[in-house]
Amino acid sequence: MSSAAFGVKIVGAGSAVPDRVLTNADLEKILDTSNDWIVQRTGIHERRVVDQNIEGTFTLARDALRRALDDAKVQPSELDLVINASVTAEMRCPSNACRIASDLGAVPAGAFDLVAACSGFVYALNVADSLIRSGRHRTVGVIGCDAMSTAVDYEDRSVSILFGDAAGSVILQRDDERPGAGCIYQTMNADGSTWESLYMPERGHEIPEWDSANPIKIGCLRMNGREVYRFAVTKFREVIEDALTKTGLTVDDVSQFVCHQSNIRIINAAMEKLGLPEEKVHINIDRFGNSSAGSVGLCFDQLWQADKIRPGDAVVFVAFGGGLTWASSVWRV
Ligand code: UT7
Protein backbone atom coordinates (compact mmCIF):
# COMPACT_ATOMS: atom_id res chain seq x y z
CA MET A 1 0.00 0.00 0.00
CA SER A 2 2.94 2.33 0.61
CA SER A 3 6.36 2.72 -0.98
CA ALA A 4 7.76 4.67 1.99
CA ALA A 5 11.31 3.76 2.99
CA PHE A 6 10.23 3.24 6.56
CA GLY A 7 7.48 1.45 8.40
CA VAL A 8 5.39 2.13 11.49
CA LYS A 9 5.68 0.24 14.76
CA ILE A 10 3.38 -0.07 17.73
CA VAL A 11 5.66 0.60 20.68
CA GLY A 12 3.19 0.60 23.55
CA ALA A 13 -0.43 0.26 24.58
CA GLY A 14 -2.58 1.33 27.51
CA SER A 15 -6.20 1.54 28.56
CA ALA A 16 -8.42 2.94 31.29
CA VAL A 17 -11.88 2.10 32.56
CA PRO A 18 -13.84 3.64 35.45
CA ASP A 19 -13.95 1.71 38.75
CA ARG A 20 -17.74 1.95 38.96
CA VAL A 21 -19.51 -1.22 37.72
CA LEU A 22 -23.09 -1.15 36.43
CA THR A 23 -24.48 -4.68 36.40
CA ASN A 24 -27.56 -6.05 34.69
CA ALA A 25 -29.06 -6.46 38.17
CA ASP A 26 -28.57 -2.71 38.72
CA LEU A 27 -30.41 -2.00 35.45
CA GLU A 28 -33.23 -4.38 36.39
CA LYS A 29 -33.94 -2.05 39.33
CA ILE A 30 -34.43 1.06 37.17
CA LEU A 31 -35.72 -0.33 33.85
CA ASP A 32 -38.28 -2.77 32.52
CA THR A 33 -35.60 -5.30 31.51
CA SER A 34 -34.03 -8.51 32.74
CA ASN A 35 -30.59 -10.02 33.07
CA ASP A 36 -31.67 -12.90 30.81
CA TRP A 37 -32.84 -10.57 28.03
CA ILE A 38 -29.65 -8.49 28.13
CA VAL A 39 -27.33 -11.52 28.20
CA GLN A 40 -29.18 -13.34 25.41
CA ARG A 41 -29.52 -10.31 23.10
CA THR A 42 -26.14 -8.68 23.72
CA GLY A 43 -23.76 -10.94 25.70
CA ILE A 44 -23.31 -8.19 28.29
CA HIS A 45 -23.24 -8.91 32.03
CA GLU A 46 -21.84 -5.62 33.27
CA ARG A 47 -20.27 -2.40 32.06
CA ARG A 48 -18.19 0.41 33.58
CA VAL A 49 -19.58 3.91 34.01
CA VAL A 50 -17.87 7.12 35.07
CA ASP A 51 -18.61 9.06 38.22
CA GLN A 52 -19.26 12.38 36.49
CA ASN A 53 -18.19 14.34 39.58
CA ILE A 54 -14.61 13.20 39.27
CA GLU A 55 -14.01 11.70 35.82
CA GLY A 56 -15.05 11.70 32.19
CA THR A 57 -13.58 11.18 28.75
CA PHE A 58 -10.80 13.67 29.44
CA THR A 59 -9.47 11.70 32.43
CA LEU A 60 -10.08 8.27 30.87
CA ALA A 61 -8.37 9.15 27.58
CA ARG A 62 -5.51 10.88 29.36
CA ASP A 63 -4.92 7.91 31.68
CA ALA A 64 -4.97 5.48 28.75
CA LEU A 65 -2.43 7.56 26.84
CA ARG A 66 -0.21 7.94 29.91
CA ARG A 67 -0.20 4.17 30.40
CA ALA A 68 0.61 3.61 26.73
CA LEU A 69 3.52 6.08 26.99
CA ASP A 70 4.81 4.35 30.13
CA ASP A 71 4.47 0.97 28.43
CA ALA A 72 6.37 2.26 25.39
CA LYS A 73 8.98 4.01 27.56
CA VAL A 74 8.35 7.09 25.46
CA GLN A 75 8.41 10.56 27.01
CA PRO A 76 5.32 12.75 26.40
CA SER A 77 7.67 15.36 24.92
CA GLU A 78 8.54 12.88 22.15
CA LEU A 79 4.96 12.91 20.87
CA ASP A 80 4.48 15.13 17.85
CA LEU A 81 0.78 14.36 17.43
CA VAL A 82 -2.14 13.19 19.59
CA ILE A 83 -5.35 11.93 17.98
CA ASN A 84 -8.29 11.25 20.29
CA ALA A 85 -11.30 9.49 18.74
CA SER A 86 -14.47 10.27 20.68
CA VAL A 87 -18.09 11.36 20.41
CA THR A 88 -18.40 12.19 24.10
CA ALA A 89 -15.68 14.79 24.75
CA GLU A 90 -16.75 17.14 27.55
CA MET A 91 -16.42 20.26 25.41
CA ARG A 92 -16.73 20.97 21.71
CA CYS A 93 -13.83 23.35 22.07
CA PRO A 94 -11.08 22.78 22.96
CA SER A 95 -10.73 19.17 21.90
CA ASN A 96 -9.83 16.72 24.63
CA ALA A 97 -6.69 15.88 22.65
CA CYS A 98 -5.37 19.44 23.25
CA ARG A 99 -5.98 19.27 26.99
CA ILE A 100 -4.55 15.76 27.25
CA ALA A 101 -1.38 16.70 25.36
CA SER A 102 -0.91 19.70 27.64
CA ASP A 103 -1.67 17.78 30.84
CA LEU A 104 0.89 15.09 30.03
CA GLY A 105 3.58 17.51 28.86
CA ALA A 106 3.38 16.96 25.10
CA VAL A 107 3.11 20.66 24.07
CA PRO A 108 3.50 21.69 21.24
CA ALA A 109 2.45 18.36 19.69
CA GLY A 110 -0.45 18.69 17.26
CA ALA A 111 -3.69 17.49 18.80
CA PHE A 112 -7.21 16.91 17.57
CA ASP A 113 -10.33 14.88 18.28
CA LEU A 114 -11.73 12.68 15.58
CA VAL A 115 -15.44 11.90 15.32
CA ALA A 116 -16.31 8.57 13.74
CA ALA A 117 -18.35 7.07 16.59
CA CYS A 118 -17.53 3.40 17.26
CA SER A 119 -15.23 3.33 14.20
CA GLY A 120 -13.17 6.15 15.72
CA PHE A 121 -10.19 4.18 17.02
CA VAL A 122 -9.69 2.35 13.71
CA TYR A 123 -10.05 5.62 11.77
CA ALA A 124 -7.47 7.23 14.08
CA LEU A 125 -5.07 4.31 13.68
CA ASN A 126 -5.31 4.64 9.89
CA VAL A 127 -4.81 8.40 9.94
CA ALA A 128 -1.82 8.13 12.29
CA ASP A 129 -0.14 5.43 10.22
CA SER A 130 -0.62 7.50 7.04
CA LEU A 131 0.83 10.64 8.64
CA ILE A 132 3.89 8.79 9.90
CA ARG A 133 4.40 7.19 6.48
CA SER A 134 4.14 10.60 4.84
CA GLY A 135 7.27 11.55 6.79
CA ARG A 136 5.56 14.45 8.56
CA HIS A 137 5.23 12.82 11.95
CA ARG A 138 7.45 10.46 13.89
CA THR A 139 5.68 9.58 17.17
CA VAL A 140 1.88 9.66 17.44
CA GLY A 141 -0.38 8.91 20.39
CA VAL A 142 -3.68 7.38 19.28
CA ILE A 143 -6.60 7.17 21.69
CA GLY A 144 -10.15 5.86 21.36
CA CYS A 145 -12.37 6.91 24.24
CA ASP A 146 -16.04 7.22 24.98
CA ALA A 147 -18.10 7.61 28.11
CA MET A 148 -21.44 6.71 26.60
CA SER A 149 -22.97 6.69 30.09
CA THR A 150 -22.84 10.50 29.88
CA ALA A 151 -24.93 10.43 26.68
CA VAL A 152 -27.42 7.69 27.52
CA ASP A 153 -30.94 8.25 28.76
CA TYR A 154 -31.26 5.65 31.52
CA GLU A 155 -35.02 5.58 30.98
CA ASP A 156 -34.42 4.28 27.45
CA ARG A 157 -33.89 0.53 27.73
CA SER A 158 -32.96 0.08 24.09
CA VAL A 159 -29.62 1.88 24.51
CA SER A 160 -28.82 2.05 28.22
CA ILE A 161 -28.27 -1.71 28.51
CA LEU A 162 -25.71 -1.74 25.69
CA PHE A 163 -23.14 0.93 26.40
CA GLY A 164 -20.25 1.40 28.82
CA ASP A 165 -17.24 3.66 29.24
CA ALA A 166 -13.60 2.95 28.33
CA ALA A 167 -10.46 4.25 26.68
CA GLY A 168 -7.69 2.45 24.78
CA SER A 169 -4.48 3.89 23.41
CA VAL A 170 -1.40 2.97 21.38
CA ILE A 171 1.85 4.79 20.67
CA LEU A 172 2.96 4.58 17.05
CA GLN A 173 6.46 5.38 15.92
CA ARG A 174 8.30 5.56 12.65
CA ASP A 175 10.27 2.33 12.10
CA ASP A 176 13.44 2.99 10.10
CA GLU A 177 14.52 -0.66 10.34
CA ARG A 178 11.41 -2.40 8.98
CA PRO A 179 9.74 -0.74 5.98
CA GLY A 180 7.22 -3.58 5.88
CA ALA A 181 5.96 -2.95 9.41
CA GLY A 182 2.75 -1.07 10.15
CA CYS A 183 -0.56 -0.81 8.40
CA ILE A 184 -0.49 -2.85 5.19
CA TYR A 185 -4.10 -2.25 4.22
CA GLN A 186 -6.80 0.10 5.44
CA THR A 187 -10.33 1.20 4.68
CA MET A 188 -12.41 4.07 6.03
CA ASN A 189 -15.99 4.36 4.81
CA ALA A 190 -19.21 6.14 5.64
CA ASP A 191 -22.78 6.39 4.41
CA GLY A 192 -24.34 9.52 5.88
CA SER A 193 -27.71 8.74 4.33
CA THR A 194 -28.14 6.27 7.20
CA TRP A 195 -27.36 8.76 10.00
CA GLU A 196 -30.84 8.50 11.49
CA SER A 197 -30.13 4.99 12.78
CA LEU A 198 -27.72 6.27 15.42
CA TYR A 199 -27.64 9.91 16.43
CA MET A 200 -27.30 12.35 19.32
CA PRO A 201 -29.71 15.27 18.73
CA GLU A 202 -28.73 18.73 19.94
CA ARG A 203 -31.91 20.49 18.70
CA GLY A 204 -35.52 19.39 18.53
CA HIS A 205 -35.91 20.08 14.82
CA GLU A 206 -33.17 17.56 14.03
CA ILE A 207 -35.18 14.60 15.32
CA PRO A 208 -36.02 12.36 12.36
CA GLU A 209 -39.51 11.18 11.45
CA TRP A 210 -39.14 7.60 12.76
CA ASP A 211 -38.29 8.93 16.21
CA SER A 212 -40.55 11.98 16.44
CA ALA A 213 -43.30 10.34 18.50
CA ASN A 214 -40.87 8.91 21.06
CA PRO A 215 -39.88 10.58 24.34
CA ILE A 216 -36.43 11.99 23.59
CA LYS A 217 -33.91 13.69 25.82
CA ILE A 218 -31.92 16.26 23.86
CA GLY A 219 -28.20 15.41 23.91
CA CYS A 220 -28.86 11.71 24.47
CA LEU A 221 -28.07 8.89 22.09
CA ARG A 222 -30.91 7.56 19.95
CA MET A 223 -30.64 4.27 18.11
CA ASN A 224 -32.77 2.23 15.77
CA GLY A 225 -31.25 -0.98 17.11
CA ARG A 226 -32.80 -3.30 14.52
CA GLU A 227 -31.59 -1.14 11.61
CA VAL A 228 -28.07 -0.91 12.98
CA TYR A 229 -28.05 -4.63 13.71
CA ARG A 230 -29.14 -5.47 10.17
CA PHE A 231 -26.46 -3.23 8.72
CA ALA A 232 -23.75 -4.41 11.08
CA VAL A 233 -24.24 -8.12 10.84
CA THR A 234 -23.52 -8.05 7.09
CA LYS A 235 -20.99 -5.20 7.02
CA PHE A 236 -18.83 -6.66 9.75
CA ARG A 237 -18.34 -9.86 7.78
CA GLU A 238 -17.82 -8.01 4.49
CA VAL A 239 -15.16 -5.71 5.97
CA ILE A 240 -13.18 -8.66 7.35
CA GLU A 241 -13.56 -10.59 4.08
CA ASP A 242 -12.36 -7.56 2.12
CA ALA A 243 -9.33 -7.13 4.41
CA LEU A 244 -8.34 -10.78 3.90
CA THR A 245 -8.93 -10.76 0.15
CA LYS A 246 -7.04 -7.53 -0.51
CA THR A 247 -4.02 -8.53 1.57
CA GLY A 248 -4.00 -12.15 0.42
CA LEU A 249 -3.99 -13.25 4.07
CA THR A 250 -5.94 -16.27 5.25
CA VAL A 251 -7.55 -16.67 8.66
CA ASP A 252 -4.58 -18.89 9.59
CA ASP A 253 -2.13 -16.09 8.76
CA VAL A 254 -3.81 -13.63 11.14
CA SER A 255 -2.96 -13.82 14.82
CA GLN A 256 -5.80 -11.62 16.09
CA PHE A 257 -8.99 -10.01 14.78
CA VAL A 258 -9.50 -7.03 17.07
CA CYS A 259 -13.20 -6.30 16.71
CA HIS A 260 -15.45 -3.53 17.95
CA GLN A 261 -17.48 -4.98 20.83
CA SER A 262 -20.89 -4.01 19.48
CA ASN A 263 -23.04 -6.98 20.40
CA ILE A 264 -21.89 -10.58 20.91
CA ARG A 265 -24.40 -11.79 18.30
CA ILE A 266 -22.86 -9.55 15.63
CA ILE A 267 -19.34 -10.78 16.42
CA ASN A 268 -20.47 -14.43 16.62
CA ALA A 269 -22.23 -14.18 13.26
CA ALA A 270 -19.00 -13.00 11.58
CA MET A 271 -16.96 -15.66 13.37
CA GLU A 272 -19.30 -18.42 12.20
CA LYS A 273 -19.52 -17.23 8.59
CA LEU A 274 -15.76 -16.73 8.24
CA GLY A 275 -14.62 -19.60 10.43
CA LEU A 276 -12.69 -17.39 12.84
CA PRO A 277 -11.46 -19.46 15.79
CA GLU A 278 -12.30 -18.31 19.31
CA GLU A 279 -8.67 -17.79 20.30
CA LYS A 280 -8.26 -15.22 17.52
CA VAL A 281 -11.17 -12.98 18.48
CA HIS A 282 -10.81 -11.28 21.84
CA ILE A 283 -14.17 -10.77 23.56
CA ASN A 284 -14.67 -8.48 26.54
CA ILE A 285 -18.19 -7.19 25.89
CA ASP A 286 -19.44 -9.40 28.73
CA ARG A 287 -17.59 -7.23 31.27
CA PHE A 288 -17.28 -3.84 29.56
CA GLY A 289 -20.31 -3.57 27.28
CA ASN A 290 -20.09 -1.58 24.07
CA SER A 291 -17.73 1.30 24.78
CA SER A 292 -17.98 2.91 21.33
CA ALA A 293 -14.59 4.36 20.29
CA GLY A 294 -13.03 2.86 23.43
CA SER A 295 -13.65 -0.77 22.62
CA VAL A 296 -11.06 -1.67 19.96
CA GLY A 297 -8.22 0.05 21.85
CA LEU A 298 -9.27 -1.62 25.10
CA CYS A 299 -9.28 -5.04 23.41
CA PHE A 300 -5.89 -4.39 21.84
CA ASP A 301 -4.35 -3.33 25.15
CA GLN A 302 -5.65 -6.45 26.89
CA LEU A 303 -4.11 -8.62 24.16
CA TRP A 304 -0.87 -6.62 24.19
CA GLN A 305 -0.46 -6.86 27.98
CA ALA A 306 -1.20 -10.60 27.82
CA ASP A 307 1.66 -10.95 25.29
CA LYS A 308 -0.71 -12.21 22.61
CA ILE A 309 0.60 -9.74 20.02
CA ARG A 310 4.13 -10.46 18.85
CA PRO A 311 6.49 -8.72 16.41
CA GLY A 312 5.71 -9.90 12.88
CA ASP A 313 2.11 -10.86 13.67
CA ALA A 314 -0.68 -9.92 11.27
CA VAL A 315 -3.50 -8.19 13.16
CA VAL A 316 -6.84 -7.10 11.70
CA PHE A 317 -8.72 -4.24 13.37
CA VAL A 318 -12.37 -3.78 12.42
CA ALA A 319 -15.19 -1.51 13.57
CA PHE A 320 -18.47 0.10 12.53
CA GLY A 321 -20.70 2.70 14.13
CA GLY A 322 -22.67 5.92 13.92
CA GLY A 323 -22.52 7.83 10.69
CA LEU A 324 -22.92 5.13 9.67
CA THR A 325 -19.19 4.51 9.43
CA TRP A 326 -17.04 1.42 9.07
CA ALA A 327 -13.31 0.81 8.90
CA SER A 328 -10.57 -1.78 8.83
CA SER A 329 -6.84 -1.69 9.44
CA VAL A 330 -4.53 -4.62 8.76
CA TRP A 331 -1.17 -4.48 10.52
CA ARG A 332 2.10 -6.30 10.27
CA VAL A 333 3.13 -5.61 13.89
O1 UT7 B 1 -21.79 -0.04 18.40
C1 UT7 B 1 -22.51 0.87 17.68
C2 UT7 B 1 -23.64 0.34 16.96
N1 UT7 B 1 -24.70 -0.24 17.75
C3 UT7 B 1 -24.94 -1.56 17.67
O2 UT7 B 1 -24.18 -2.33 17.18
C4 UT7 B 1 -26.26 -2.05 18.20
C5 UT7 B 1 -26.92 -2.95 17.20
N2 UT7 B 1 -28.21 -3.43 17.68
C6 UT7 B 1 -28.33 -4.29 18.70
O3 UT7 B 1 -27.35 -4.70 19.29
C7 UT7 B 1 -29.70 -4.80 19.04
O4 UT7 B 1 -30.62 -4.31 18.08
C8 UT7 B 1 -30.19 -4.40 20.46
C9 UT7 B 1 -29.37 -5.13 21.53
C10 UT7 B 1 -30.07 -2.91 20.68
C11 UT7 B 1 -31.65 -4.81 20.63
O5 UT7 B 1 -31.79 -6.20 20.41
P1 UT7 B 1 -32.86 -6.76 19.37
O6 UT7 B 1 -32.77 -8.22 19.44
O7 UT7 B 1 -32.61 -6.11 18.06
O8 UT7 B 1 -34.22 -6.27 20.00
P2 UT7 B 1 -35.36 -5.42 19.33
O9 UT7 B 1 -35.01 -3.98 19.31
O10 UT7 B 1 -35.75 -6.08 18.03
O11 UT7 B 1 -36.52 -5.63 20.35
C12 UT7 B 1 -37.12 -6.93 20.58
C13 UT7 B 1 -38.08 -6.82 21.73
C14 UT7 B 1 -39.03 -5.63 21.61
O12 UT7 B 1 -40.27 -6.03 22.14
P3 UT7 B 1 -41.47 -6.46 21.17
O13 UT7 B 1 -41.72 -5.28 20.27
O14 UT7 B 1 -40.95 -7.66 20.41
O15 UT7 B 1 -42.57 -6.76 22.11
C15 UT7 B 1 -38.42 -4.57 22.48
O16 UT7 B 1 -39.36 -3.69 23.00
O17 UT7 B 1 -37.35 -6.61 22.95
C16 UT7 B 1 -37.85 -5.43 23.60
N3 UT7 B 1 -36.71 -4.78 24.27
C17 UT7 B 1 -36.33 -5.10 25.51
N4 UT7 B 1 -36.82 -5.98 26.39
C18 UT7 B 1 -36.17 -6.07 27.58
C19 UT7 B 1 -35.88 -3.84 23.79
N5 UT7 B 1 -34.95 -3.53 24.70
C20 UT7 B 1 -35.21 -4.29 25.77
C21 UT7 B 1 -34.59 -4.42 27.03
N6 UT7 B 1 -35.10 -5.34 27.89
N7 UT7 B 1 -33.51 -3.72 27.39
Boltz pocket constraint, residues with backbone or C-beta under 6 A from the ligand:
constraints:
  - pocket:
      binder: B
      contacts: [[A, 32], [A, 33], [A, 34], [A, 37], [A, 38], [A, 41], [A, 42], [A, 118], [A, 157], [A, 158], [A, 161], [A, 162], [A, 198], [A, 224], [A, 225], [A, 226], [A, 228], [A, 229], [A, 232], [A, 261], [A, 262], [A, 263], [A, 290], [A, 292], [A, 320], [A, 321], [A, 322]]
      max_distance: 6.0
